[in-house]
Amino acid sequence: MIEVVDQRDVQRKGGVYARFPQSYVVCRLLKSINARRVLDVTYGVGRFYRLCRDGIELLVASDPVKWEWVVAPDTFYQLTVWQLYDRVKRGDIVVPRVDVLVCDPPRWNTSVSYNRRSPYNFIIGTPSLIIDYSVKLANVLNVKHLLLHYNRILNIGKPVHVIEFHWFARYLNTEGKNKSYYILYDVSSIDEQQSIEPTFGTLYT
Ligand SMILES: C[S@@+](CC[C@H](N)C(=O)[O-])C[C@H]1O[C@@H](n2cnc3c(N)ncnc32)[C@H](O)[C@@H]1O
C-alpha cells in the first residue's frame, strides 16, 4: 500500500511536528509494525526519532560522523555501514536484538550540495552501496524489517508499507524532485549475498 503524506499537512499540526515532519513519517511506520528496538545505520542527528523517542526501548545508532544530535541514541558506533557489517560478522561487535534496521543514505538528492573540501567527502560510498550493506547487515542480524528512505522503491525485499512524502517546492523546475519514499520492507527472505551494486572485497576491511 502506498500512502501519500504532504509535508504541509504535517506542518499544520504545529510545534515539533512543524520542525520534524520526517519524524512524523518514520514514527508512523515504526508504530505500524510495533517496532520498539531500532538499529539506524545512517543516524545523522537522529531527527527521525524526535517524535517517538519515548516509545523506543532501544536505539542503536551508527554513522561515520558523530554529528550534534537532536536525539541521543542508547549506543553509538562511529563506523560506516560496511565497517559495522564486517565487525558484526567477525563477532567484534554484538548488536542486541532489534525489530528494524533504518537506512537514510546521503546524496541521492541532487539539490543537496556538500562542501567539496569537507572531511565528510572523504567518506567513500554511494547510496546503493550503503543500501546494499544495510540489507546484508539486516540479514546477518536476522532483522525482519528494513526501513529505507530513498528517491525510489528498490527491489530489495517485500514492501509492506510505503509512504510517498511530498515537500513544498518553491520553484517549478523542482517538479518531480520534491518527493521521496519511506519504504518499510520485509527482508526476511533476502539472501545476504544478493547485491544491488557490485561490491569490492577489500572495501570494508
Ligand atoms: C541523510 S543523512 C541521515 C539523516 C538522519 N536520518 C537524521 O534523521 O538525522 C545521511 C547520513 O549518512 C551518513 N553516512 C555517510 N556515509 C556513510 C556510510 N558509508 N555508511 C553509513 N552512513 C554514512 C552521513 O554521515 C549522514 O549522517
The ligand as an ORCA input file, in Angstrom:
! r2SCAN-3c Opt
* xyz 0 1
  C      20.617     11.903      5.120
  S      21.707     11.764      6.459
  C      20.778     10.913      7.686
  C      19.887     11.811      8.483
  C      19.178     11.092      9.588
  N      18.150     10.198      9.096
  C      18.599     12.035     10.628
  O      17.433     11.841     10.991
  O      19.294     12.930     11.106
  C      22.845     10.552      5.913
  C      23.869     10.112      6.921
  O      24.641      9.044      6.351
  C      25.941      9.143      6.871
  N      26.884      8.367      6.010
  C      27.715      8.818      5.033
  N      28.429      7.794      4.508
  C      28.033      6.682      5.171
  C      28.417      5.325      5.106
  N      29.334      4.919      4.231
  N      27.829      4.445      5.966
  C      26.888      4.871      6.844
  N      26.476      6.151      6.944
  C      27.037      7.038      6.126
  C      26.199     10.630      6.914
  O      27.230     10.945      7.832
  C      24.846     11.189      7.320
  O      24.770     11.401      8.704
*
